[in-house]
Amino acid sequence: MARKIESLFLEGPAGRLEALLEEPEAGAPREAALVCHPHPRHGGTMHNKVVYRIARGLRRAGAVVLRFNYRGVNLSEGAYAEGEGELDDARAGIEYLRSRYPEIPRTLAGFSFGSRLVLRLGREQASRNPGGTKRIIAAGFPTIYQDTTGLDAPVPRIFVQSTHDEFGPVAMIQAMVASLEEPKRLILIEARDHFFTGALDHLEEEIYRLE
């Protein structure tokens, strides 16, 4: 069966947000996943190769997946807003999924800058809608910035990290995850850098196999 993919625009707080919605090839979606991309000031878009692999792994596992571009990226309206506006954009994305797929749980996933956003969003969503968020997947979490906001989200947090991540070295991510309350998990993937170079297939398989 052909991949079900829909190009659309979300109504964001600073204008329209360019997005892609992908459903599983077979069967009804079992969960709805939002995937957030890396920093827009460093070339991050929803077409980033790590974001694409995370989305594909989730879709293979039965999720309907929404990717989108933050304000000011490609066809999305608005301008970069220091992370706070981009968090608002992510809120618009999860609200869209909740309205379109109200009966299934939601996963929040993000890479790098996106991982910081989904942790913040996940904590917020858990307080507003307990039980609505199934898990948070934070790939390439940049520990060097010492941003702990959202790490205490009361939902399962899964950190997926390259063993040679220059923005989140193994020792730092291990210490950070060890300090967190359960439920939590750290998956280390042997890769050459922050972008999982040489291990994108492995990354996708780990995402696909997540419970």
C-alpha positions as CSV (number, residue, x, y, z in Angstrom):
1,M,0.0,0.0,0.0
2,A,1.3,3.5,-0.8
3,R,2.4,5.7,2.0
4,K,-0.4,8.0,3.1
5,I,1.1,11.5,3.1
6,E,-0.7,14.9,3.3
7,S,0.9,18.3,2.9
8,L,-0.9,21.0,4.9
9,F,-0.7,24.2,6.7
10,L,-1.4,24.5,10.4
11,E,-2.8,27.7,11.9
12,G,0.1,28.8,14.1
13,P,0.2,31.8,16.5
14,A,2.5,33.7,14.1
15,G,0.8,32.6,10.9
16,R,0.6,29.4,8.8
17,L,3.0,26.6,9.6
18,E,4.1,24.3,6.8
19,A,3.5,20.6,7.8
20,L,3.5,17.0,6.6
21,L,1.1,14.4,8.0
22,E,2.0,10.7,7.4
23,E,-0.2,7.8,8.4
24,P,0.9,4.1,8.6
25,E,0.8,2.0,5.5
26,A,-1.5,-0.5,7.1
27,G,-4.2,-0.3,9.7
28,A,-5.5,2.6,11.7
29,P,-3.0,4.7,13.7
30,R,-2.3,3.4,17.2
31,E,-0.8,6.7,18.4
32,A,-0.3,10.3,17.1
33,A,3.3,11.6,17.1
34,L,4.6,15.1,16.8
35,V,8.3,15.4,15.7
36,C,10.2,18.6,16.1
37,H,13.2,19.6,14.1
38,P,16.6,21.1,15.1
39,H,17.5,24.8,15.5
40,P,16.2,26.9,12.6
41,R,19.2,29.2,12.9
42,H,21.5,26.3,12.0
43,G,19.6,25.0,9.0
44,G,17.1,22.8,10.9
45,T,13.9,21.9,9.0
46,M,11.3,19.1,9.1
47,H,13.3,17.4,6.3
48,N,16.4,17.0,8.5
49,K,17.7,13.4,8.1
50,V,17.4,12.6,11.8
51,V,13.9,14.0,12.0
52,Y,12.9,12.0,8.9
53,R,14.3,8.8,10.4
54,I,12.5,9.3,13.7
55,A,9.3,10.0,11.9
56,R,9.7,6.9,9.7
57,G,10.5,4.6,12.6
58,L,7.4,5.8,14.4
59,R,5.2,5.5,11.4
60,R,6.5,1.9,10.8
61,A,5.4,1.2,14.4
62,G,1.9,2.3,13.7
63,A,1.9,6.0,14.5
64,V,0.4,8.8,12.5
65,V,3.3,11.4,12.4
66,L,3.1,15.2,12.1
67,R,6.3,17.1,11.1
68,F,6.2,20.8,10.7
69,N,8.5,23.8,10.1
70,Y,8.8,26.4,12.8
71,R,7.8,30.0,12.1
72,G,10.1,31.6,9.4
73,V,11.4,28.2,8.1
74,N,10.7,27.5,4.4
75,L,7.0,28.2,3.8
76,S,6.1,28.8,7.4
77,E,5.1,32.4,8.2
78,G,6.6,34.5,10.9
79,A,10.2,34.9,12.2
80,Y,12.5,33.1,14.7
81,A,11.4,33.9,18.2
82,E,14.2,32.7,20.6
83,G,12.7,29.3,21.3
84,E,9.5,30.6,23.0
85,G,7.7,31.2,19.7
86,E,8.9,27.8,18.4
87,L,7.4,26.2,21.5
88,D,4.1,28.0,20.7
89,D,4.4,26.4,17.2
90,A,4.8,23.0,18.7
91,R,1.7,23.6,20.9
92,A,-0.2,24.3,17.7
93,G,1.0,21.0,16.2
94,I,0.0,18.9,19.2
95,E,-3.4,20.6,19.4
96,Y,-3.9,19.8,15.7
97,L,-3.2,16.1,16.4
98,R,-5.4,16.1,19.4
99,S,-8.3,17.5,17.5
100,R,-7.9,15.2,14.5
101,Y,-7.1,12.0,16.4
102,P,-8.8,12.5,19.8
103,E,-9.0,8.9,20.8
104,I,-5.4,7.8,20.6
105,P,-2.4,8.6,22.8
106,R,0.2,11.1,21.7
107,T,4.0,10.8,21.5
108,L,6.3,13.9,21.5
109,A,9.6,13.5,19.7
110,G,12.3,15.9,18.8
111,F,16.0,16.1,17.7
112,S,18.5,18.5,19.3
113,F,16.8,21.9,19.7
114,G,13.6,20.0,19.1
115,S,14.3,17.6,22.0
116,R,14.4,20.6,24.3
117,L,11.1,21.8,23.0
118,V,9.3,18.5,23.4
119,L,10.5,18.0,27.0
120,R,9.0,21.4,27.9
121,L,5.9,20.7,26.0
122,G,5.5,17.3,27.5
123,R,5.7,18.6,31.0
124,E,3.1,21.2,30.2
125,Q,0.8,18.7,28.4
126,A,1.0,16.3,31.3
127,S,-0.2,18.9,33.8
128,R,-3.1,20.0,31.5
129,N,-4.1,16.6,30.2
130,P,-2.9,13.7,32.4
131,G,-2.6,10.5,30.5
132,G,-2.8,12.1,27.1
133,T,1.0,11.9,26.5
134,K,2.3,8.4,26.0
135,R,6.0,9.2,26.0
136,I,8.6,11.8,25.1
137,I,11.5,10.9,22.7
138,A,14.5,13.2,23.0
139,A,17.2,12.5,20.4
140,G,20.5,14.2,20.5
141,F,19.7,16.2,23.7
142,P,22.3,19.0,23.9
143,T,23.5,18.7,27.5
144,I,26.3,21.3,27.0
145,Y,23.6,24.1,27.3
146,Q,22.7,23.0,30.8
147,D,19.0,23.4,30.1
148,T,17.0,21.3,32.5
149,T,13.6,22.7,31.7
150,G,11.1,19.9,31.2
151,L,13.4,17.1,32.3
152,D,11.0,16.4,35.2
153,A,8.0,15.7,32.9
154,P,5.9,13.0,34.7
155,V,5.7,10.8,31.6
156,P,8.2,8.2,30.2
157,R,11.2,10.0,28.7
158,I,13.4,8.2,26.3
159,F,16.8,9.8,25.4
160,V,18.5,8.5,22.3
161,Q,22.1,9.7,21.9
162,S,25.0,9.2,19.6
163,T,28.1,7.9,21.4
164,H,30.1,10.7,19.8
165,D,27.6,13.6,20.2
166,E,29.7,16.7,20.5
167,F,26.7,18.6,22.0
168,G,25.7,15.9,24.5
169,P,28.8,13.8,25.4
170,V,28.1,10.3,26.8
171,A,29.3,11.0,30.3
172,M,27.1,14.1,30.5
173,I,23.9,12.4,29.2
174,Q,24.5,9.4,31.4
175,A,24.8,11.6,34.5
176,M,21.8,13.7,33.6
177,V,19.5,10.7,33.0
178,A,20.8,9.0,36.2
179,S,19.7,12.1,38.1
180,L,16.1,11.9,36.8
181,E,13.1,10.3,38.5
182,E,11.5,7.3,36.8
183,P,10.2,6.6,34.2
184,K,13.2,7.2,32.0
185,R,15.5,5.4,29.6
186,L,18.8,6.1,27.8
187,I,19.6,4.5,24.4
188,L,23.2,4.9,23.2
189,I,23.8,4.5,19.5
190,E,27.3,4.0,18.1
191,A,27.6,6.9,15.6
192,R,30.2,9.4,14.5
193,D,28.6,12.6,15.6
194,H,25.5,14.6,16.8
195,F,23.7,13.8,13.6
196,F,24.0,10.0,14.0
197,T,26.3,9.8,10.9
198,G,26.9,6.2,9.9
199,A,24.0,5.0,12.1
200,L,20.8,6.4,10.8
201,D,19.5,2.9,10.0
202,H,20.2,1.9,13.6
203,L,18.5,5.0,14.9
204,E,15.4,4.3,12.9
205,E,15.3,0.7,14.1
206,E,15.6,1.7,17.7
207,I,12.7,4.1,17.3
208,Y,10.6,1.4,15.5
209,R,11.2,-1.0,18.4
210,L,10.3,1.3,21.2
211,E,7.5,0.2,23.4
